Amino acid sequence: MIRILLIRHGETNLTGRVLYGRMPGVHLSPDGCRQAQALSTGLKAKYTVDAIVSSPLERAMETARYLAEDLSLPIAIDDDLLELDYGEWMGKTFVEIREQDYWHHYNRLRSTSSPPGGEFLMQVQARAWSAILRILEEHGGNKDATVAVVSHGDVIRALLVLFLGMPLDNIHRFDVSLAGLSELMFDGRYARVIRVNQVFY
């Protein structure tokens, strides 16, 4: 069986204040660095990781580097693990966005709505699944492979609702914490969700 560890990046200085999405130049905060180090230490104690794949955004790569250094592994980059494209909302504060009626509509109906000028969650789910398929194909010869996949909150939620058989509108019914880990197992026929949102800090 191939194990996929879905990992959200650590905290940034803008977390909770700005919808930064794909903005460049957003780095881990000091707390985010501590979260990533705790994640790496916990991961090394619990799993034998064979490969690391990351979103190209800085905060994901910085989180992945803690793993790479502790595990002596290279980091592969996959653009399909990028954060959701938030369009016109990118870079705005949550205070600004929450004043818009459409923000509330969007969060009620994630399956049929998108941020203005942005990406539908179904598109995110499809491209993230493509990234997982490539990983499964690459590591299919090693039936006991474990791959750490470092990405973003909505990307990980989109994959989890896919494997849990949940509607996209229910995406907020579970947490994906900063530097949190969710575990999937693939046996060639089925994908099983083993754990959701384990944290090590």
C-alpha positions in Angstrom: 0.0 0.0 0.0 1.1 3.5 -0.7 0.7 6.1 2.1 0.2 9.7 1.3 0.7 12.3 4.1 -1.2 15.5 3.3 0.5 18.3 5.1 -0.6 21.9 5.4 2.2 24.6 5.6 2.9 26.4 8.9 1.6 29.8 10.0 2.6 33.0 8.3 2.6 36.6 9.5 -0.6 37.1 7.5 -2.5 34.0 8.6 -6.0 34.9 9.8 -5.8 38.5 8.7 -5.3 38.5 4.9 -6.6 36.1 2.2 -3.1 35.8 0.6 -3.8 32.8 -1.6 -1.1 32.7 -4.3 0.6 36.0 -3.3 4.3 35.7 -3.6 6.6 36.6 -0.8 4.5 35.1 2.0 6.9 33.2 4.4 6.6 31.2 7.6 6.4 33.3 10.8 8.6 32.3 13.8 5.6 30.3 15.1 5.2 28.7 11.7 8.9 27.7 11.7 8.4 26.1 15.2 5.3 24.3 13.9 7.1 23.0 10.9 10.0 21.8 13.0 7.6 20.0 15.4 5.9 18.4 12.4 9.2 17.2 11.0 10.3 15.7 14.4 6.9 14.0 14.8 6.9 12.7 11.2 10.4 11.3 11.5 9.5 9.4 14.7 6.3 7.9 13.3 6.9 7.2 9.6 9.6 6.2 7.1 9.2 8.8 4.4 10.4 8.0 0.9 9.7 11.2 -0.9 8.5 14.8 -0.4 6.4 16.7 -2.9 5.4 20.4 -2.4 3.5 23.3 -3.7 5.9 25.9 -5.2 4.7 28.7 -2.9 7.3 29.9 -0.4 5.4 28.9 2.8 4.9 25.3 1.5 8.5 25.0 0.4 9.8 26.3 3.7 7.7 23.8 5.6 8.9 21.0 3.2 12.5 22.0 3.8 12.3 21.2 7.5 11.2 17.7 6.5 13.9 17.5 3.7 16.7 18.4 6.1 15.6 16.0 8.9 14.9 13.2 6.4 17.8 13.8 4.0 15.4 13.9 1.0 15.0 16.2 -2.0 11.8 18.2 -2.6 9.9 17.7 -5.8 7.6 20.6 -6.9 4.2 20.1 -8.3 2.2 23.1 -9.5 -1.1 21.2 -9.2 -0.6 21.5 -5.4 -0.9 25.3 -5.5 -3.4 27.1 -3.3 -6.8 28.0 -4.7 -6.8 31.0 -7.0 -8.8 33.6 -5.0 -9.0 36.0 -7.9 -10.1 39.6 -6.9 -10.1 38.6 -3.2 -6.4 37.8 -3.1 -4.5 40.2 -0.9 -7.6 41.6 0.8 -8.1 41.5 4.5 -10.8 39.2 5.9 -12.5 42.3 7.4 -12.9 43.7 3.8 -14.1 40.4 2.3 -16.6 39.5 5.1 -18.5 42.7 4.4 -19.4 41.3 1.0 -22.6 39.3 0.8 -21.1 37.1 -1.9 -18.4 35.9 0.6 -21.2 34.3 2.6 -22.8 32.8 -0.5 -19.5 31.4 -1.6 -18.8 29.7 1.7 -22.3 28.2 1.7 -22.1 26.9 -1.9 -18.5 25.9 -2.6 -19.6 23.4 -5.2 -21.2 26.0 -7.6 -19.5 29.3 -6.8 -16.0 30.7 -7.0 -14.2 33.8 -5.8 -14.7 36.7 -8.3 -12.3 36.0 -11.1 -11.0 33.0 -9.3 -11.0 29.2 -9.3 -13.8 26.8 -8.6 -13.1 24.3 -5.8 -14.0 21.5 -8.2 -11.1 22.6 -10.4 -8.8 22.6 -7.3 -10.0 19.1 -6.5 -9.3 17.8 -10.0 -5.8 19.2 -10.3 -4.9 18.0 -6.8 -6.1 14.5 -7.7 -3.9 14.7 -10.8 -0.9 15.4 -8.6 -1.8 12.4 -6.4 -2.2 10.1 -9.4 1.3 11.1 -10.6 2.7 10.3 -7.2 0.9 6.9 -7.2 2.3 6.1 -10.6 5.8 7.1 -9.7 5.9 5.1 -6.5 3.7 2.2 -7.7 6.7 -0.1 -7.8 7.2 0.3 -4.1 4.1 -1.0 -2.4 5.2 0.3 1.0 6.1 3.8 -0.1 5.3 6.8 2.0 5.1 10.2 0.4 4.8 13.6 2.2 2.7 16.1 0.2 3.0 19.7 1.4 0.2 22.0 0.2 -2.6 24.4 1.4 -5.8 24.3 3.4 -8.4 24.3 0.7 -6.3 21.9 -1.5 -6.1 19.3 1.3 -9.8 19.8 2.2 -10.8 19.3 -1.4 -8.9 16.0 -1.5 -10.3 14.8 1.8 -13.9 15.5 0.8 -13.2 13.5 -2.4 -11.9 10.5 -0.5 -14.6 10.7 2.2 -17.4 10.9 -0.4 -18.6 14.3 0.9 -20.2 17.1 -1.1 -17.9 20.0 -1.7 -20.4 22.3 0.2 -19.4 20.4 3.4 -15.7 21.4 3.1 -15.7 23.3 6.4 -17.0 20.4 8.5 -13.5 19.4 9.6 -10.3 21.3 10.4 -7.1 21.3 8.5 -4.7 22.9 10.9 -1.5 24.8 10.2 1.3 22.2 9.9 -1.4 19.5 10.4 -1.2 16.1 8.9 -3.8 13.9 7.3 -3.1 10.3 6.1 -4.4 8.4 3.1 -3.7 4.8 2.2 -4.0 3.4 -1.4 -4.0 -0.3 -2.0 -4.6 -0.4 -5.7 -8.4 -0.6 -5.4 -9.4 1.8 -2.7 -8.3 5.0 -1.0 -8.8 5.0 2.7 -8.6 8.0 5.0 -6.6 6.8 8.0 -6.4 10.1 10.0 -7.4 13.7 9.7 -5.6 16.8 11.1 -3.0 15.4 13.4 -0.7 18.1 14.9 2.6 17.7 16.7 2.9 21.0 18.5 
